[in-house]
């Protein structure tokens, strides 16, 4: 279960940074706990971003100091603890609890690498396409509830207006052929993808049927969200989000991160290049157009 705190992105940065500092120092959880004067489980909780325990500046600074962190590194972590604020999505009934961390990560990320094999990713959906997907999946929801969920999805797309956010989406050809909401909706969606693919901060590639088996194997939709800051390493973060029907799964284990990053890199090499992909989107749009 993911934390409901709007500070999920900050908590992830703190957890990953403390773990990196400990590993850099060659210390175990027990070693750090003895130096700080706390329990091993306390140190472990601070290295686990999904832990609900409240973070405190003194403890974060203490753990970092025990790991040999510089004063600048300790203060950077303290700033992250102090900066855990609330986002627009907190308390919004249109955002389910399990999606709260995702919206926080999207807001903090500088890159989003996506792979989709059935539906267009939420960040690239038109309003009518999003409405059709919710109508199909939220069969027990009334129209007002669906409209609120669509509005929330549209608001999430505000991050694409940021110059420092890069979205790189790999869409299988099945995404272009799965008819959602009817041909008019699909024509509009394909046109939107064409338009978005021309933005300098967005790359869209299509993985054609002819490419055969791919690096994604039998896996489904996933996102890699992160921020790499060489000047301030403790401000970096990275997480994988796996899309499921009623919940999301978040992975931050280094081996998992590396595996998904490698898979996305291979998928980029297998997919049609951006120019050829745009032609495929245009062809799909024309096929759906009356």
Secondary structure, 3 states (H helix, E strand, C coil): CCCCCCCHHHHHHHHHHHHHHHHHHCCCHHHHHHHHCCCHHHHHHHCCCCCCCCCCHHHHHHHHHHCCCCHHHHHHHHHHHHCCCCCCCCCCCCCCHHHHHHHHHHHHCCEEEEEECCCCCHHHCCHHHHHHHHHHHCCCCCHHHHHHHHHHHHHHHHHHHCCCCEEEEEEEHHHHHCCCCCHHHHHHHHHHHHHHHCCCCEEEEEECHHHCCCCCCCCCCEEEEEECCCCCHHHCEEEEEEECCCCEEEECCHHHHHHHHHHHHHHHHHCCCHHHHHHHHHHHHHHHCC
